Amino acid sequence: MGGGAWGVVPRHLIDPWYRAIFVRRSVRAYDGRPVGREAIGEIRELLDGFSPLCEGARAVLLEEGAQEILSGTVGSIGKIQGAGAVVVFIADKSHPQWQAAAGYLGEGIILHATSLGLGTCWVAGTYKRSEARRRIALSVSESIVAVTPLGRPAAAESAGAQVIRAVAGSHKRKPLETLTRGVAADQWRLGCREALEAARLAPSAANRQPWQFGVMPDRVVVRASGPDLMPVVPNRLDCGIVMLHLEVGARAHGLEGSWTFLQRPLVAEYVFEPAGDPDHQART
Ligand SMILES: Cc1cc2nc3c(=O)[nH]c(=O)nc-3n(C[C@H](O)[C@H](O)[C@H](O)COP(=O)(O)O)c2cc1C
């Protein structure tokens, strides 16, 4: 079932990733320039350090082939233009929580890239998976779940990208009241509201926001809600993304804690450390 503690973002990344939450948006048109050496080096460093914390998923940075992989599906529907590189998110399906693991890892990479001034976009449907697969050696239990372009945003979006943004209603988010269950808001731990606000801003496939939060005085439980969009975009992938936002928002506001995966339809719970736990400094 994949129980046990899991994940947890290195402490020095919390503040830059928290700031990135508020400026990130999906970018589908780039200026065509390569991603600079410095930023590539920073992303590679993150992959080496953060991926091992996300058991069940890994990511590969490709500096060649971005255009072929991102050339859309039927005709040029969903085509992403001018990206300098691409990161491919891979899940190990033998891990019981592979979808959430891939979402959590992928969003960490996306927020990191955002903090470096790069544009990104989760793409799980409108890309050529065969082109990505051709470039990466996968083990028998591994599967590519999504990719993100990396690059400098172009001055203007293409008409196609504007259509996708409009259809998905990309800027809209559900109000917190409709996403939360559990104890009344006046019993939430200090910082919990900010953590939930950061979670609310998480991206999701077609902007469906398929998650619910059970808020207790000492924890937040993440639950998947609604049917999967398609077999290729399970809700639990989106829930992994929201987990990353929730944790970053909580820890940016002093709520250290840890994750434990739970049985379906629940996904995981973030249990706060008791206030003033002296061990947490040592661990971070
Ligand atoms: C798991 C996932 C899969 C996505 N797949 C696609 C895709 O295939 N094509 C695309 O153009 N956008 C895709 N998106 C981007 C969403 O449409 C976008 O995140 C959402 O509309 C919210 O907009 P924002 O990212 O600008 O906040 C995907 C997002 C997520 C999280």
The ligand as a Gaussian input file, in Angstrom:
#p B3LYP/6-31G(d) Opt

LIG

0 1
 C       -1.309000      16.509000     -15.086000
 C       -1.525000      17.656000     -16.047000
 C       -1.637000      17.401000     -17.399000
 C       -1.781000      18.463000     -18.309000
 N       -1.820000      18.174000     -19.666000
 C       -1.862000      19.206000     -20.554000
 C       -1.801000      18.942000     -21.961000
 O       -1.730000      17.796000     -22.395000
 N       -1.789000      19.995000     -22.811000
 C       -1.827000      21.298000     -22.366000
 O       -1.776000      22.212000     -23.189000
 N       -1.931000      21.584000     -21.026000
 C       -1.923000      20.571000     -20.122000
 N       -1.963000      20.850000     -18.769000
 C       -1.999000      22.252000     -18.282000
 C       -3.362000      22.615000     -17.658000
 O       -4.316000      22.856000     -18.664000
 C       -3.158000      23.850000     -16.763000
 O       -2.244000      23.544000     -15.750000
 C       -4.460000      24.313000     -16.123000
 O       -5.365000      24.769000     -17.117000
 C       -4.224000      25.466000     -15.115000
 O       -3.584000      26.556000     -15.750000
 P       -2.208000      27.133000     -15.217000
 O       -1.202000      26.007000     -15.266000
 O       -1.851000      28.261000     -16.171000
 O       -2.432000      27.597000     -13.797000
 C       -1.851000      19.808000     -17.854000
 C       -1.758000      20.044000     -16.464000
 C       -1.571000      19.001000     -15.574000
 C       -1.402000      19.310000     -14.128000

